[in-house]
Amino acid sequence: MTDQSAGRKKRSGGREGNARRSHGFQLDQMPWRIPKNPDRPTEPVDEAGVLAIHKGAMRILSEIGIEFLNDEALALFREAGCKVTGQNVRMDEDFVMEMVRRAPASFTITPRNPDRQVILGDGHMVFVNVSSPPNSWDLVRGKRSGDFETFRDFMKLTQAFNCIHIAGGYPVEPIDIHPSIRHLDCLYEKLTLTDKVCHAYSLGRERVEDVMEMVRIAGGLTHEEFDATPRMYSNINSVSPLKHDFPMIDGALRLARRRQPVVVTPFTLAGAMAPVTMSGAVTLSIAEGLAAVALLQYVSPGCPVAIGTFTSNVDMRSGAPAFGTPEYMRATQITGQLARFYGLPLRSSGVCTANVPDGQAMWETSNSLWAAVQSGSNMVYHAAGWLEGGLIASPEKFVMDCEVLQMIQRYFEPATFATDPDSIAFDAVKEVGPGGHYFGCAHTQARYTDAFYNPIASDWRNFEAWEQDGAVEAPERAHKIARGVIDSFEAPPMDEAIREELAAFVARRKEEGGAPTDF
């Protein structure tokens, strides 16, 4: 399992035959790969529009400022020559752009299994599991609060599906574990059940420091080796409008000083915590994001960072967030233009507002995912499993989303748009001639096994065949697949000495009390 694509027979549409077989269950899927987007990005605004948003963001930073609820950050900005008044920081365009230019346009993150290394930037696109919902939902048990068993189930899904490249935040919050030690138990499971890149929540010194140490131990690394190259990452959010809080900035500074990546993602909802116009909401988001990027580059020049977009709108009838909307898609595309303007990798999300894995869930998520493609996103958060605006994680939805992710990966493959002589297929056309068919011709026979995408959960039979076989709908098929993966799961190998060292660290930190929860 350290290299799920090695030594295995490929099947139709680039699938990986016999990818997992246990207790009679088999998951056929595409092999592990880091897809690269070959398409030109969609650019809704022209060059003058990009410059207008940039200038608007610079004006916010220089004339209004951003509040940093972190004394260390305030001291650093003061040292850098920015105008600090109380907790308000104003910075001019020259400073911001000088700092932004220090950031790399792309970088790699190498987890404990180097075969699972990912690239952020340079046209690559990686997908992250659903992260942070407090609840879960499945066909059998319905909606319920998150627990540790369900957390582990989602980590198994995260590891098993090759189209999920990163084990991001907790796929569901396990509220049956006390918050002081939750990060210790969750990261132990994440590091032993998966061998993919993982994430630390930037929620206080202890959590960030503990996760960095656990990733170092799991990788069998010295402190110097850990600091030498990205091994994990964190995502931080601003408190829109115009604020960065203490724990996220504290954690981001700690990571940046050890050269670990930080993704800065303002959470701006047009009409609520951002202007009702999408260009205004994007402008605010860019200002909040660049303020944090500037701080991190001042502290640790050249440290890996990415800019994130989570700009959408609210339902003005209820005030509830809405995702996968036309406005969300345009905001993501426009933020992609700004990310390229600054030379920063871009993070977006695969999100929806639907409460169950139904048609609404899939059209909203597909809108979000294709907006990620169109924007040139390099990292897609919540790419599989998200429901109810981020309040629910669903295993059925996870599988259904992975179907879409695989389709996107297949869409990127050169074979789908090749124009060489074999692809033009003149000789095949000549062989078949008028009124014939191509099923039996030599050109088809040589290519049919991997000519087209072959699905995980879709059923392409006609109505009568589908009905005769039980009329099983997509969520039911996805439920069966999810349970098959979970019930047949085998963890990736880990050296026993490393596992024991990791367990000993967790035990010691628990004895010490873990992370404080009362302030």
C-alpha positions as CSV (number, residue, x, y, z in Angstrom):
1,M,0.0,0.0,0.0
2,T,3.0,2.3,0.1
3,D,2.6,2.6,-3.7
4,Q,-0.9,1.7,-4.7
5,S,-0.1,2.1,-8.4
6,A,2.9,-0.3,-8.5
7,G,2.7,-3.7,-10.1
8,R,-1.0,-3.6,-10.7
9,K,-3.0,-4.2,-13.9
10,K,-4.7,-1.2,-15.3
11,R,-8.3,-1.6,-16.4
12,S,-10.8,0.5,-18.5
13,G,-10.4,4.2,-18.4
14,G,-7.1,4.1,-16.6
15,R,-8.5,2.2,-13.6
16,E,-6.5,0.3,-11.2
17,G,-7.7,-3.3,-11.3
18,N,-8.0,-5.3,-8.1
19,A,-7.1,-2.2,-6.1
20,R,-8.5,-3.6,-2.9
21,R,-9.9,-7.1,-2.4
22,S,-11.0,-8.4,1.0
23,H,-14.1,-10.2,2.3
24,G,-15.3,-10.3,-1.3
25,F,-15.1,-6.5,-1.8
26,Q,-13.2,-5.0,-4.7
27,L,-12.6,-1.3,-5.3
28,D,-11.5,-0.6,-8.9
29,Q,-10.2,2.9,-9.3
30,M,-7.7,5.0,-11.2
31,P,-4.1,4.8,-10.0
32,W,-2.6,7.3,-7.7
33,R,-1.5,10.4,-9.6
34,I,-1.1,14.2,-9.1
35,P,-3.2,15.6,-11.9
36,K,-2.2,18.6,-13.9
37,N,-4.7,20.9,-15.4
38,P,-4.0,21.5,-19.1
39,D,-6.7,24.1,-19.7
40,R,-6.5,27.8,-19.8
41,P,-8.2,29.3,-16.8
42,T,-11.5,31.1,-17.1
43,E,-11.0,34.8,-16.6
44,P,-14.2,36.7,-15.9
45,V,-12.6,40.1,-15.5
46,D,-10.1,41.8,-17.8
47,E,-6.7,43.1,-16.9
48,A,-8.1,46.4,-15.8
49,G,-10.6,44.5,-13.5
50,V,-7.7,42.5,-11.9
51,L,-5.9,45.7,-11.3
52,A,-9.0,47.4,-9.8
53,I,-9.4,44.6,-7.3
54,H,-5.7,44.7,-6.4
55,K,-5.8,48.4,-5.9
56,G,-9.0,48.1,-3.8
57,A,-7.3,45.6,-1.6
58,M,-4.2,47.7,-1.3
59,R,-6.3,50.7,-0.3
60,I,-8.1,48.6,2.4
61,L,-4.7,47.6,3.8
62,S,-3.2,51.1,3.7
63,E,-6.2,53.2,4.7
64,I,-8.5,51.0,6.8
65,G,-6.1,48.3,8.0
66,I,-6.5,44.8,9.5
67,E,-6.9,43.9,13.1
68,F,-4.4,41.4,14.4
69,L,-5.4,40.0,17.8
70,N,-1.9,38.8,18.4
71,D,0.8,40.8,20.2
72,E,3.7,39.0,18.5
73,A,2.2,39.8,15.1
74,L,1.7,43.5,16.1
75,A,5.3,43.7,17.3
76,L,6.6,42.2,14.0
77,F,4.5,44.6,11.9
78,R,5.8,47.5,14.0
79,E,9.4,46.3,13.5
80,A,8.7,46.1,9.7
81,G,7.7,49.8,9.6
82,C,3.9,49.3,9.3
83,K,1.5,51.7,11.1
84,V,0.2,49.9,14.2
85,T,-2.5,51.6,16.3
86,G,-3.8,49.4,19.0
87,Q,-4.5,46.1,17.2
88,N,-5.0,47.8,13.9
89,V,-2.2,47.3,11.3
90,R,-1.9,49.4,8.2
91,M,0.6,48.5,5.5
92,D,1.4,50.2,2.2
93,E,1.5,48.5,-1.2
94,D,5.2,48.5,-1.5
95,F,5.7,46.5,1.7
96,V,2.9,44.1,0.8
97,M,4.2,43.4,-2.7
98,E,7.8,43.1,-1.5
99,M,6.7,40.4,0.9
100,V,4.5,38.6,-1.6
101,R,7.3,38.4,-4.1
102,R,9.3,36.4,-1.5
103,A,6.8,33.5,-1.6
104,P,7.4,30.5,-3.9
105,A,5.1,30.0,-6.8
106,S,5.0,26.3,-6.1
107,F,6.2,23.8,-3.5
108,T,6.1,20.1,-2.6
109,I,5.0,18.5,0.6
110,T,6.5,15.1,1.4
111,P,4.6,12.9,3.9
112,R,5.9,9.7,5.7
113,N,5.5,7.8,2.4
114,P,7.5,9.8,-0.2
115,D,5.4,8.1,-2.9
116,R,2.5,10.3,-1.7
117,Q,4.4,13.5,-2.2
118,V,2.1,16.3,-3.5
119,I,2.9,19.5,-5.5
120,L,1.1,22.7,-4.9
121,G,1.3,25.1,-7.8
122,D,2.6,24.9,-11.4
123,G,-0.7,23.7,-12.8
124,H,-1.1,20.7,-10.4
125,M,-4.4,20.1,-8.7
126,V,-4.7,18.1,-5.5
127,F,-7.8,17.0,-3.7
128,V,-8.4,17.1,0.1
129,N,-11.0,15.2,2.1
130,V,-13.9,16.9,3.9
131,S,-12.7,18.7,7.0
132,S,-14.2,19.9,10.2
133,P,-17.9,19.1,10.2
134,P,-19.3,18.5,13.7
135,N,-21.9,16.0,12.4
136,S,-22.1,13.0,10.2
137,W,-24.9,11.4,8.1
138,D,-25.3,8.1,6.5
139,L,-28.2,6.0,5.0
140,V,-28.4,3.7,8.0
141,R,-28.0,6.0,11.0
142,G,-29.0,9.4,9.7
143,K,-27.6,12.6,11.2
144,R,-25.7,12.4,14.4
145,S,-22.9,14.1,16.3
146,G,-19.3,13.2,15.2
147,D,-17.5,10.5,17.2
148,F,-14.1,8.8,17.1
149,E,-15.3,5.7,15.3
150,T,-16.8,7.7,12.5
151,F,-13.6,9.8,12.3
152,R,-11.6,6.6,11.8
153,D,-14.0,5.4,9.1
154,F,-13.4,8.6,7.1
155,M,-9.7,8.3,7.5
156,K,-10.0,4.8,6.0
157,L,-11.9,6.3,3.0
158,T,-9.3,9.0,2.7
159,Q,-6.5,6.5,2.5
160,A,-8.3,4.1,0.2
161,F,-9.3,6.5,-2.6
162,N,-6.4,7.4,-4.8
163,C,-8.1,10.6,-6.0
164,I,-7.8,12.0,-2.4
165,H,-4.3,13.3,-2.1
166,I,-4.3,14.9,1.3
167,A,-5.6,13.9,4.7
168,G,-6.8,17.4,5.7
169,G,-8.6,18.4,8.9
170,Y,-10.7,16.0,10.9
171,P,-13.4,14.7,8.5
172,V,-15.8,14.8,11.4
173,E,-15.1,16.2,14.9
174,P,-15.0,13.3,17.4
175,I,-16.8,15.0,20.3
176,D,-16.5,11.9,22.4
177,I,-12.8,12.8,22.9
178,H,-12.0,15.7,25.2
179,P,-10.7,18.7,23.2
180,S,-7.5,18.8,25.3
181,I,-6.3,15.5,23.8
182,R,-8.4,15.2,20.7
183,H,-5.5,16.3,18.4
184,L,-3.3,13.6,19.9
185,D,-5.7,10.8,19.3
186,C,-6.8,12.1,15.9
187,L,-3.3,12.6,14.6
188,Y,-2.1,9.2,15.8
189,E,-4.9,7.6,13.8
190,K,-4.3,9.8,10.8
191,L,-0.6,9.0,10.7
192,T,-1.1,5.3,11.2
193,L,-4.3,4.8,9.1
194,T,-3.0,6.9,6.2
195,D,0.4,7.6,4.6
196,K,-0.7,10.8,2.9
197,V,0.1,14.5,3.6
198,C,-1.6,15.6,6.8
199,H,-2.7,18.9,8.4
200,A,-2.5,20.6,11.7
201,Y,-5.2,22.8,13.1
202,S,-3.7,26.2,14.0
203,L,-5.5,26.4,17.3
204,G,-2.9,27.2,19.9
205,R,0.8,26.5,20.5
206,E,0.4,23.0,22.0
207,R,-1.6,21.6,19.1
208,V,0.7,22.9,16.4
209,E,3.9,21.9,18.2
210,D,2.5,18.4,19.0
211,V,1.4,17.8,15.4
212,M,4.8,18.9,14.0
213,E,6.5,16.5,16.4
214,M,4.2,13.6,15.6
215,V,4.7,14.1,11.8
216,R,8.5,14.2,12.4
217,I,8.3,11.0,14.4
218,A,6.1,9.2,11.9
219,G,8.5,10.1,9.1
220,G,11.5,8.8,11.0
221,L,13.1,12.3,10.6
222,T,15.6,14.3,12.6
223,H,14.5,17.8,13.5
224,E,16.9,19.2,10.8
225,E,15.3,16.9,8.2
226,F,11.8,18.0,9.2
227,D,12.7,21.7,8.9
228,A,14.5,21.3,5.6
229,T,11.4,20.6,3.5
230,P,7.6,20.8,3.8
231,R,6.2,17.7,5.5
232,M,2.7,18.9,6.5
233,Y,0.7,22.1,6.4
234,S,-2.0,24.2,8.1
235,N,-4.9,26.3,6.8
236,I,-5.8,29.4,8.7
237,N,-8.9,31.6,8.3
238,S,-9.4,35.3,8.9
239,V,-12.3,36.5,11.0
240,S,-14.0,38.5,8.4
241,P,-14.4,41.3,8.1
242,L,-10.8,42.7,8.7
243,K,-9.6,40.5,11.6
244,H,-7.0,37.8,12.2
245,D,-7.3,36.0,15.6
246,F,-4.7,35.0,18.1
247,P,-4.4,31.2,17.8
248,M,-4.4,30.9,14.0
249,I,-1.7,33.6,13.6
250,D,0.3,32.1,16.5
251,G,0.2,28.6,14.8
252,A,1.0,30.1,11.4
253,L,4.1,31.8,12.7
254,R,5.3,28.6,14.3
255,L,4.9,26.7,11.1
256,A,6.4,29.4,8.9
257,R,9.5,29.5,11.1
258,R,10.0,25.8,10.5
259,R,9.3,26.2,6.8
260,Q,6.0,24.3,6.9
261,P,3.3,25.5,4.5
262,V,0.4,27.8,5.5
263,V,-2.7,28.2,3.4
264,V,-4.4,31.6,4.2
265,T,-8.1,31.4,3.5
266,P,-10.4,34.3,4.3
267,F,-14.0,33.2,4.8
268,T,-16.1,36.0,3.2
269,L,-19.8,35.6,2.6
270,A,-21.1,38.4,0.3
271,G,-24.0,40.2,1.9
272,A,-23.1,39.1,5.4
273,M,-19.4,39.6,6.4
274,A,-18.3,41.0,3.0
275,P,-19.8,43.5,0.5
276,V,-22.8,42.2,-1.4
277,T,-21.1,42.6,-4.7
278,M,-18.8,39.7,-5.7
279,S,-15.9,42.0,-6.7
280,G,-16.2,43.7,-3.4
281,A,-16.2,40.4,-1.5
282,V,-13.2,39.2,-3.4
283,T,-11.4,42.5,-2.8
284,L,-11.9,42.2,1.0
285,S,-10.8,38.5,0.9
286,I,-7.6,39.4,-1.0
287,A,-6.8,42.2,1.5
288,E,-7.3,39.8,4.5
289,G,-5.3,37.1,2.9
290,L,-2.3,39.2,1.8
291,A,-2.0,40.8,5.2
292,A,-1.2,37.3,6.7
293,V,1.0,36.3,3.8
294,A,3.0,39.5,4.3
295,L,3.5,38.8,7.9
296,L,4.7,35.2,7.3
297,Q,7.1,36.3,4.6
298,Y,8.5,39.0,6.8
299,V,9.2,36.4,9.5
300,S,10.4,33.6,7.2
301,P,11.3,34.9,3.7
302,G,10.5,32.3,1.1
303,C,8.4,30.1,3.4
304,P,5.7,28.1,1.4
305,V,2.3,29.8,1.5
306,A,-0.9,29.6,-0.6
307,I,-3.8,32.0,-0.9
308,G,-7.3,30.5,-0.4
309,T,-10.7,31.5,-1.5
310,F,-13.9,30.8,0.4
311,T,-16.0,33.6,-1.0
312,S,-19.6,32.8,-1.5
313,N,-23.0,34.5,-0.9
314,V,-25.8,34.1,1.6
315,D,-29.4,33.4,1.0
316,M,-30.8,36.9,1.5
317,R,-34.2,35.4,2.5
318,S,-32.8,33.5,5.5
319,G,-29.2,34.6,6.0
320,A,-27.9,31.1,5.6
321,P,-24.7,30.5,3.6
322,A,-25.1,29.2,0.0
323,F,-22.4,27.3,-1.9
324,G,-22.0,26.1,-5.4
325,T,-23.9,29.1,-6.6
326,P,-23.1,31.1,-9.8
327,E,-21.7,33.8,-7.6
328,Y,-19.5,31.3,-5.8
329,M,-18.2,30.1,-9.1
330,R,-17.3,33.6,-10.4
331,A,-15.7,34.5,-7.1
332,T,-13.5,31.5,-7.3
333,Q,-12.5,32.2,-10.9
334,I,-11.7,35.8,-10.1
335,T,-9.7,34.9,-7.1
336,G,-7.7,32.6,-9.4
337,Q,-6.9,35.6,-11.6
338,L,-5.6,37.4,-8.5
339,A,-3.6,34.4,-7.3
340,R,-1.8,34.3,-10.7
341,F,-1.3,38.1,-10.5
342,Y,0.6,37.6,-7.2
343,G,2.3,34.4,-8.2
344,L,0.8,32.3,-5.4
345,P,-0.7,28.8,-5.4
346,L,-4.5,28.8,-5.0
347,R,-6.8,26.8,-2.7
348,S,-10.5,26.5,-3.3
349,S,-13.2,24.1,-2.2
350,G,-15.8,21.5,-3.3
351,V,-18.8,22.6,-1.3
352,C,-22.6,22.5,-1.3
353,T,-25.5,23.6,0.9
354,A,-27.6,20.4,0.5
355,N,-28.5,18.4,3.6
356,V,-28.3,14.9,2.1
357,P,-26.5,13.4,-0.9
358,D,-29.2,14.1,-3.4
359,G,-29.4,15.9,-6.8
360,Q,-28.9,19.3,-5.2
361,A,-25.8,18.1,-3.4
362,M,-24.2,16.9,-6.6
363,W,-25.1,19.9,-8.8
364,E,-23.8,22.3,-6.2
365,T,-20.6,20.3,-5.6
366,S,-20.0,19.9,-9.3
367,N,-20.4,23.6,-9.7
368,S,-17.8,24.1,-7.0
369,L,-15.4,21.5,-8.3
370,W,-15.6,22.8,-11.9
371,A,-15.1,26.3,-10.6
372,A,-11.9,25.0,-9.0
373,V,-10.8,23.6,-12.4
374,Q,-11.7,26.8,-14.2
375,S,-9.9,29.0,-11.7
376,G,-6.6,27.0,-11.9
377,S,-6.9,25.9,-8.2
378,N,-4.0,23.9,-7.0
379,M,-5.6,22.6,-3.8
380,V,-9.3,21.7,-3.4
381,Y,-10.5,21.4,0.2
382,H,-13.6,19.5,1.1
383,A,-13.4,17.7,-2.3
384,A,-15.2,14.6,-1.0
385,G,-17.9,14.2,1.7
386,W,-19.2,17.7,2.4
387,L,-22.9,18.5,3.2
388,E,-25.1,21.1,4.9
389,G,-22.6,24.0,4.3
390,G,-19.9,22.1,6.2
391,L,-22.0,20.9,9.1
392,I,-22.2,17.3,7.9
393,A,-19.8,14.7,6.6
394,S,-21.3,11.8,4.7
395,P,-19.6,8.6,3.5
396,E,-22.1,8.2,0.7
397,K,-21.3,11.7,-0.5
398,F,-17.6,11.0,-0.1
399,V,-17.9,8.2,-2.7
400,M,-20.2,10.1,-5.0
401,D,-17.7,13.1,-5.0
402,C,-14.8,10.7,-5.7
403,E,-16.7,9.7,-8.8
404,V,-16.6,13.4,-9.9
405,L,-12.9,13.8,-8.9
406,Q,-12.0,10.8,-11.0
407,M,-13.9,12.2,-13.9
408,I,-12.0,15.4,-13.6
409,Q,-8.7,13.6,-13.5
410,R,-9.7,11.6,-16.6
411,Y,-10.8,14.9,-18.3
412,F,-7.2,16.2,-17.8
413,E,-5.5,13.2,-19.4
414,P,-3.9,13.9,-22.8
415,A,-5.7,10.9,-24.3
416,T,-9.0,12.8,-24.1
417,F,-7.8,15.6,-26.4
418,A,-5.1,14.0,-28.5
419,T,-4.9,14.8,-32.2
420,D,-2.1,12.5,-33.4
421,P,-2.7,10.3,-36.5
422,D,-3.8,7.3,-34.4
423,S,-6.3,9.5,-32.6
424,I,-7.7,11.0,-35.9
425,A,-8.1,7.3,-36.9
426,F,-8.4,7.8,-40.7
427,D,-7.5,4.2,-41.3
428,A,-10.3,3.0,-39.0
429,V,-12.8,5.2,-40.8
430,K,-11.6,3.7,-44.1
431,E,-11.8,0.2,-42.7
432,V,-15.4,0.5,-41.4
433,G,-16.7,2.6,-44.3
434,P,-20.3,3.8,-44.7
435,G,-23.0,2.2,-42.5
436,G,-20.7,0.0,-40.5
437,H,-19.8,-0.1,-36.8
438,Y,-16.5,0.3,-34.9
439,F,-16.9,-2.4,-32.2
440,G,-14.9,-5.0,-34.1
441,C,-12.4,-3.0,-36.0
442,A,-8.7,-3.3,-35.2
443,H,-8.4,0.3,-34.0
444,T,-11.1,-0.3,-31.4
445,Q,-9.9,-3.7,-30.4
446,A,-6.4,-2.4,-29.6
447,R,-7.8,0.4,-27.4
448,Y,-11.1,-0.5,-25.9
449,T,-9.9,-1.5,-22.5
450,D,-8.8,2.0,-21.5
451,A,-10.4,4.1,-24.2
452,F,-13.0,5.7,-21.8
453,Y,-13.6,6.5,-18.2
454,N,-15.0,3.6,-16.2
455,P,-17.0,4.7,-13.1
456,I,-16.9,3.7,-9.5
457,A,-20.5,4.3,-8.5
458,S,-22.4,5.4,-11.7
459,D,-24.7,2.8,-13.3
460,W,-24.8,3.2,-17.1
461,R,-27.3,0.4,-17.8
462,N,-30.7,1.1,-19.3
463,F,-33.7,1.5,-17.1
464,E,-35.0,-2.1,-17.6
465,A,-31.6,-3.6,-16.7
466,W,-31.2,-1.3,-13.7
467,E,-34.8,-2.0,-12.5
468,Q,-34.4,-5.7,-12.8
469,D,-31.2,-5.6,-10.7
470,G,-33.1,-3.9,-7.8
471,A,-33.4,-0.3,-8.9
472,V,-30.5,0.7,-6.6
473,E,-30.1,4.5,-6.6
474,A,-26.7,6.4,-6.4
475,P,-26.6,7.0,-2.6
476,E,-27.4,3.3,-1.9
477,R,-24.6,2.2,-4.3
478,A,-22.3,4.7,-2.7
479,H,-23.2,3.4,0.8
480,K,-22.3,-0.1,-0.2
481,I,-19.0,1.0,-1.7
482,A,-18.1,3.0,1.4
483,R,-18.9,0.1,3.8
484,G,-16.9,-2.2,1.6
485,V,-13.9,0.0,1.8
486,I,-14.2,0.5,5.5
487,D,-14.9,-3.1,6.4
488,S,-12.0,-4.5,4.3
489,F,-9.5,-1.7,5.2
490,E,-5.9,-2.6,5.7
491,A,-3.6,0.2,7.1
492,P,-0.5,1.1,5.3
493,P,2.7,-0.3,6.8
494,M,4.6,1.5,9.5
495,D,7.9,0.5,11.1
496,E,7.0,-0.9,14.6
497,A,9.6,1.1,16.4
498,I,8.2,4.3,14.9
499,R,4.7,3.3,15.8
500,E,5.8,2.7,19.4
501,E,7.6,6.0,19.6
502,L,4.5,7.8,18.2
503,A,2.3,6.0,20.8
504,A,4.8,6.9,23.6
505,F,4.7,10.6,22.6
506,V,0.9,10.6,22.7
507,A,0.8,8.9,26.1
508,R,3.3,11.4,27.5
509,R,1.5,14.4,26.2
510,K,-1.8,13.1,27.6
511,E,-0.2,12.7,31.0
512,E,1.0,16.3,30.7
513,G,-2.6,17.4,30.0
514,G,-2.5,18.0,26.3
515,A,-3.6,21.4,25.1
516,P,-5.3,23.9,27.5
517,T,-9.0,24.4,26.8
518,D,-9.9,27.0,29.5
519,F,-8.8,30.6,29.1
